[in-house]
């Protein structure tokens, strides 16, 4: 039952991000550092495995990697749904 709750939460997040993007309130993006703070080891593993890719890498000394929140949530929904079906 907990997996279904996570699926619903992430689906709602996707809708919220899409709405904020459409209204021009937010770009719907997050830095890798912030994403790791929010999603932890799961996010690190997803990036390492190539399941989530940055949408851009900024210039500069460290070149921050930027990800779409919608992409992160979509991968989480897919994985949770797949796990729930097993």
C-alpha positions in Angstrom: 0.0 0.0 0.0 2.9 2.4 0.7 4.1 2.1 -2.9 0.8 3.3 -4.1 1.0 6.3 -1.9 4.4 7.1 -3.3 3.1 6.8 -6.9 0.2 9.2 -6.1 2.5 11.7 -4.4 4.9 11.7 -7.3 2.1 11.9 -9.9 0.7 15.0 -8.0 4.2 16.5 -8.0 4.4 16.1 -11.8 1.1 17.9 -12.2 2.2 20.7 -9.9 5.5 21.1 -11.7 3.8 21.2 -15.0 1.3 23.8 -13.8 4.1 26.0 -12.3 6.0 25.7 -15.6 3.0 26.6 -17.7 2.2 29.7 -15.5 5.9 30.8 -15.8 6.3 30.7 -12.0 9.1 28.0 -12.1 11.4 26.5 -14.6 10.8 23.1 -12.9 14.5 22.5 -12.5 16.7 21.4 -9.6 20.4 21.2 -9.1 22.1 17.9 -8.5 23.1 19.0 -4.9 19.4 19.8 -4.0 18.1 16.7 -5.7 20.5 14.6 -3.6 19.3 16.4 -0.5 15.7 15.6 -1.4 15.9 12.1 -2.9 19.1 10.7 -1.3 20.8 7.6 -2.4 18.1 6.6 -4.8 18.8 9.7 -6.9 22.6 9.1 -6.9 22.0 5.6 -8.1 19.5 6.7 -10.8 22.0 9.2 -12.2 24.9 6.7 -12.0 22.8 4.1 -13.9 21.7 6.6 -16.5 18.0 6.4 -15.6 18.0 10.2 -15.0 20.1 12.6 -17.1 20.8 16.3 -16.5 19.1 18.7 -18.9 22.2 21.0 -18.8 25.5 21.4 -17.2 26.3 25.0 -16.2 29.6 26.7 -16.9 32.0 27.5 -14.2 34.5 25.9 -12.0 32.3 23.1 -10.8 29.7 23.0 -13.6 26.5 22.4 -11.7 24.3 19.7 -13.2 20.6 20.7 -13.6 17.8 18.2 -13.7 14.0 18.4 -14.5 11.9 17.7 -11.4 9.3 16.2 -13.7 11.8 13.7 -15.1 12.9 12.6 -11.6 9.3 12.1 -10.5 8.4 10.2 -13.7 11.2 7.7 -13.1 10.1 7.3 -9.4 6.5 6.6 -10.6 7.6 4.1 -13.2 9.8 2.2 -10.7 7.2 2.2 -8.0 4.5 1.0 -10.4 6.8 -1.7 -11.7 7.6 -2.8 -8.1 3.9 -2.8 -7.2 3.0 -5.0 -10.1 5.5 -7.7 -9.1 
